Amino acid sequence: MTRAARIKPISYFKANAAEVIRDLNEGGEPLIITQNGEAKAIVQDIASYEQTQETLALLKILALGEQQVKEGKTVTAAKAMQRFRERTKRSPRK
């Protein structure tokens, strides 16, 4: 379905909420809700939302890592492995 077809006024959403939710769960494409002709909200299924949140978290981790590299906050792989081994020796196993 085209993006234009996924834009609906809030009155449509109110009148067809159950159908909209069913369509979201089947298709996964978000619905853009307008109010007074302006886009005001996006409604999406929970699985797509969770996937988006996981993607954003990974991107934040990558950006943080990139920033740390730029700031010179790095260690060699050998040093990182040494620290890892030291920490795992101290941690009690279950």
C-alpha positions as CSV (number, residue, x, y, z in Angstrom):
1,M,0.0,0.0,0.0
2,T,1.3,3.5,-0.8
3,R,2.2,5.9,1.8
4,A,-0.6,8.2,0.7
5,A,-3.1,5.4,1.3
6,R,-1.7,5.1,4.9
7,I,-2.7,8.7,5.7
8,K,-6.1,9.0,7.4
9,P,-7.9,11.8,9.3
10,I,-8.5,11.3,13.0
11,S,-12.2,10.9,12.4
12,Y,-11.5,7.8,10.2
13,F,-9.3,6.4,13.0
14,K,-12.0,7.0,15.6
15,A,-14.7,5.4,13.5
16,N,-12.6,2.4,12.4
17,A,-10.2,1.8,15.3
18,A,-10.7,-2.0,15.4
19,E,-10.2,-2.4,11.6
20,V,-7.1,-0.2,11.8
21,I,-5.6,-2.3,14.5
22,R,-6.3,-5.5,12.6
23,D,-4.7,-4.0,9.5
24,L,-1.7,-2.9,11.4
25,N,-1.2,-6.4,12.9
26,E,-1.5,-8.0,9.4
27,G,0.5,-5.6,7.3
28,G,2.9,-3.9,9.7
29,E,2.7,-0.6,7.8
30,P,2.2,2.4,10.1
31,L,-0.8,4.7,9.8
32,I,-0.3,8.4,9.7
33,I,-3.2,10.2,11.5
34,T,-4.0,13.8,10.6
35,Q,-5.9,16.5,12.5
36,N,-7.0,19.6,10.7
37,G,-5.1,18.5,7.6
38,E,-1.7,18.1,9.4
39,A,0.1,14.9,10.3
40,K,-0.1,14.6,14.1
41,A,0.6,11.0,15.0
42,I,1.7,7.6,13.7
43,V,0.1,4.4,14.8
44,Q,2.0,1.2,14.3
45,D,1.8,-2.4,15.5
46,I,3.8,-3.4,18.6
47,A,6.2,-5.7,16.8
48,S,7.3,-2.9,14.4
49,Y,7.6,-0.5,17.3
50,E,9.8,-2.8,19.2
51,Q,12.0,-3.5,16.2
52,T,12.3,0.3,15.7
53,Q,13.3,0.7,19.3
54,E,15.9,-2.0,19.1
55,T,17.3,-0.5,15.9
56,L,17.6,2.9,17.5
57,A,19.4,1.4,20.5
58,L,21.9,-0.3,18.3
59,L,22.5,3.0,16.4
60,K,23.0,4.8,19.6
61,I,25.6,2.2,20.7
62,L,27.4,2.6,17.3
63,A,27.4,6.4,17.6
64,L,28.8,6.1,21.1
65,G,31.5,3.8,20.0
66,E,32.4,6.1,17.1
67,Q,32.6,9.0,19.4
68,Q,34.9,7.1,21.8
69,V,37.2,6.2,18.9
70,K,37.3,9.9,17.9
71,E,38.2,10.8,21.5
72,G,40.9,8.2,21.6
73,K,39.1,6.1,24.3
74,T,40.3,2.8,22.9
75,V,42.3,-0.2,24.0
76,T,44.0,-2.9,22.1
77,A,42.1,-6.2,21.6
78,A,44.7,-8.0,23.8
79,K,44.1,-5.5,26.6
80,A,40.3,-5.8,26.3
81,M,40.6,-9.6,26.4
82,Q,42.9,-9.4,29.5
83,R,40.3,-7.2,31.3
84,F,37.5,-9.6,30.3
85,R,39.4,-12.6,31.7
86,E,40.1,-10.8,34.9
87,R,36.5,-9.8,35.4
88,T,35.2,-13.3,34.6
89,K,37.6,-14.8,37.1
90,R,36.2,-12.6,39.8
91,S,32.5,-13.2,39.0
92,P,31.0,-16.1,40.8
93,R,29.4,-18.7,38.5
94,K,25.9,-20.0,39.1
